[in-house]
Structures are given as C-alpha cells and as structure tokens.
Amino acid sequence: MLNLRKDLFLIGLLLFSLNIYSQTNSPVIGYDKVLWGASIQTVTRAYPTIRETTSLDASVGVKEYNQENVGNGIEERHFFFYNNKLYKVAVTYEEQRESLNAFMALASKLVDIYGKFDDQSNYSKPSGDNTLKFIDFIRYYNKDLTILLRGVDIVNRYNNVIGNYILCIYNNPNIEGDVEAAKMKQKENNFGL
C-alpha cells in the first residue's frame, strides 16, 4: 500500500496543497447522516441493515452495531453507543489494489469536508512473521469530533506487501473519555486491597 519512506513526502505535499480546498459549510458533528447522541433507534432508521453484536466494552455499557457489505468501497461499519447514544463509528474499507491512490483519495475527500489534517504519524509493529506498517492522519475538527484515517500495509519477512486495509474512525472524544473513565473505574473495582 504505502511505501512509507518513499511516499511520505508526496503525501505531505498533497495534504499541504489540499488545505486550500476545505469546505466552508459545517459538516455533521457525528457520522454521515446521524449526529452524536443519536439513539440506537434513530441510527437503525438511518441504517436499517445494522445488527447488534457483542461489544468488547459491553461490561461498561457500550453497545455495538455492525453493518456489513455496505458498498461504495466500504466493507463494514461499526456503530458504538454509550448510554444509548451514538459516540463513535469505525469504517473499514475493502482491500485495495492501488491502496496508496485509494488512501489519498479518501484523505482528499475528508479534507474537502473537515479541513486539513492536524497530525500524521507512521510506525511499524511486528505481527507474527509479518510486520504491520501504519500511517495515521488525524483531524481534531472540534471538541466533539475527531477523525482518524489509518492505512496499514501487511509486510512479510521479505518486505513484500501481502495485504492492506484502510480504516476511518469518527468519534466524540468527550464520550470516548467517559467510556475510558468507566473502564478504569471497573478495573479499579476489580482489585482488592
């Protein structure tokens, strides 16, 4: 997908040039058609094919709903609710043949809607016999909306890309903080003195 050393400069240059094209209208503070705080019922009406699944954070009250085979390059979406209110959506895109082009097209679309990215990073992590190479672009749109665009190459021990994926996470950092605090409180309660 992304030859990070070779393409990082080009990505930075492209993002710099995209800054002048950001949209003047305010986008939805939430995801696509629904605002943060929308109820499960409201989101289900907007996305009738979503289905409840078990959330990793169910013990602190997080509910998760998934939508598969979405189309338009989207493989699946995950909708997260805390206290029956939408606070996060994770969108996974289908594997791309020309993943750098797909990643940059999505980045460009996000810049058009939300303005330039505020931060970017790249890093690698081992994963069995392979290495995962990440590139993250982050937009802190306002106190209620953060967007993470992530591209990942799966590289084998011969440094050949054997797979890739693109992920975009929209979240309300305030509610995300409440969820993290609830998880920490639960962890504290599990320890005896």
C-alpha positions in Angstrom: 0.0 0.0 0.0 2.2 2.8 1.2 5.9 2.7 0.7 6.2 4.9 3.8 9.8 6.2 3.2 9.2 6.9 -0.5 5.6 8.2 -0.4 5.5 10.2 2.9 6.9 13.3 1.3 4.4 13.1 -1.5 1.6 12.6 0.9 2.6 15.6 3.0 2.9 17.7 -0.2 -0.5 16.6 -1.4 -2.1 17.3 2.0 -0.5 20.8 2.1 -1.9 21.5 -1.3 -5.4 20.3 -0.3 -5.6 22.7 2.6 -6.9 25.5 0.4 -9.9 23.4 -0.7 -11.5 22.7 2.6 -15.3 23.0 2.7 -16.9 26.2 4.1 -20.2 24.5 5.2 -20.2 22.8 8.6 -20.3 19.0 8.4 -22.5 16.8 10.6 -20.9 16.5 14.0 -21.3 12.8 14.1 -21.2 10.4 11.2 -22.7 10.8 7.7 -26.5 11.1 8.4 -26.6 11.0 12.2 -25.4 13.3 15.0 -23.5 12.3 18.1 -26.0 11.4 20.8 -28.5 9.9 18.3 -30.3 6.9 19.9 -30.0 3.3 18.7 -33.5 3.6 17.2 -32.6 6.7 15.2 -29.4 5.2 13.8 -31.3 2.0 13.0 -33.8 4.0 11.0 -30.9 5.7 9.1 -29.1 2.4 8.5 -31.7 -0.3 8.5 -29.3 -3.2 7.9 -27.2 -2.7 11.1 -27.2 -5.6 13.6 -26.2 -5.7 17.2 -23.0 -7.5 18.1 -21.2 -8.1 21.4 -19.0 -5.1 22.2 -15.6 -5.6 23.9 -16.7 -2.9 26.3 -20.2 -4.2 27.0 -19.4 -4.5 30.7 -19.3 -0.7 31.0 -22.5 -0.2 28.9 -21.1 0.2 25.4 -23.4 -1.4 22.7 -22.0 -2.1 19.2 -23.9 -2.5 16.0 -22.4 -3.6 12.7 -23.3 -3.1 9.0 -21.6 -5.5 6.5 -21.3 -5.4 2.7 -22.1 -1.7 2.6 -20.8 -0.9 -0.9 -19.0 2.2 -2.3 -15.7 0.6 -1.2 -16.9 0.2 2.4 -16.5 -3.4 3.7 -18.2 -2.7 7.1 -19.2 -0.1 9.6 -19.3 -0.4 13.4 -21.5 2.0 15.4 -20.8 2.4 19.1 -23.3 3.7 21.7 -22.8 4.6 25.3 -25.9 5.2 27.4 -27.9 4.5 24.2 -26.2 7.5 22.5 -24.0 7.3 19.4 -20.4 8.4 20.1 -18.2 6.5 17.6 -18.3 5.0 14.1 -15.4 2.9 12.6 -15.5 2.4 8.8 -13.4 -0.4 7.3 -12.7 -0.2 3.6 -12.3 -3.1 1.1 -8.7 -4.2 0.3 -7.4 -2.0 -2.5 -5.2 -3.0 -5.5 -3.8 0.6 -5.7 -4.0 1.3 -2.0 -1.9 4.5 -2.0 -4.3 6.0 -4.5 -7.3 4.9 -2.5 -5.9 6.2 0.7 -5.1 9.6 -0.8 -8.5 9.8 -2.5 -10.2 9.2 0.9 -7.8 11.7 2.6 -8.7 14.3 -0.1 -12.4 13.7 0.5 -12.0 14.1 4.2 -10.0 17.4 3.7 -12.8 18.7 1.5 -15.3 18.1 4.2 -13.4 18.7 7.5 -10.4 20.7 6.6 -6.7 19.8 6.7 -5.4 17.1 9.0 -3.8 18.3 12.2 -1.3 15.4 12.8 0.2 12.5 11.0 2.5 9.6 12.0 3.9 6.4 10.7 5.1 3.4 12.6 5.6 -0.4 12.4 4.6 -3.3 14.7 5.5 -6.9 14.5 2.7 -9.4 13.9 3.8 -13.0 13.9 6.1 -13.5 10.9 4.9 -10.2 9.4 5.1 -6.5 10.1 2.3 -4.1 10.1 3.2 -0.7 8.8 0.8 2.1 9.8 0.2 5.6 8.6 -2.2 7.7 10.6 -3.8 11.1 9.7 -5.7 12.8 12.4 -8.2 15.7 12.3 -9.2 17.3 15.5 -12.2 19.1 13.9 -13.6 20.5 17.2 -14.1 19.4 20.8 -16.9 17.0 19.8 -15.3 15.4 16.6 -12.0 13.7 15.9 -11.3 11.7 12.8 -8.6 9.1 12.4 -7.7 7.9 8.9 -5.4 4.9 9.1 -3.7 2.9 6.3 -2.0 -0.4 7.1 0.4 -2.5 5.0 0.9 -6.1 6.0 4.5 -6.9 5.0 6.1 -10.3 5.0 9.7 -11.1 6.2 10.9 -10.5 2.6 9.5 -6.9 2.7 6.7 -7.7 0.3 3.3 -6.2 0.9 0.9 -9.2 1.2 -2.2 -7.2 2.3 -3.6 -3.8 3.2 -6.5 -2.1 4.8 -7.9 1.4 5.3 -9.8 2.4 8.4 -11.5 5.6 9.3 -12.7 6.3 12.8 -15.0 9.2 13.7 -15.5 9.8 17.4 -16.7 12.1 20.1 -13.6 12.5 22.3 -15.7 13.7 25.3 -17.8 10.5 25.4 -14.8 8.4 24.5 -13.2 9.9 27.7 -16.3 8.9 29.7 -16.1 5.3 28.4 -12.3 5.1 29.2 -13.1 6.5 32.7 -15.8 3.9 33.2 -13.4 1.1 32.1 -10.7 2.4 34.5 -13.2 2.5 37.4 -14.3 -1.0 36.6 -10.6 -2.1 36.6 -10.1 -0.4 40.0 -13.1 -2.1 41.5 -11.6 -5.5 40.4 -8.6 -5.1 42.7 -8.7 -5.8 46.4 -6.6 -4.1 49.0 
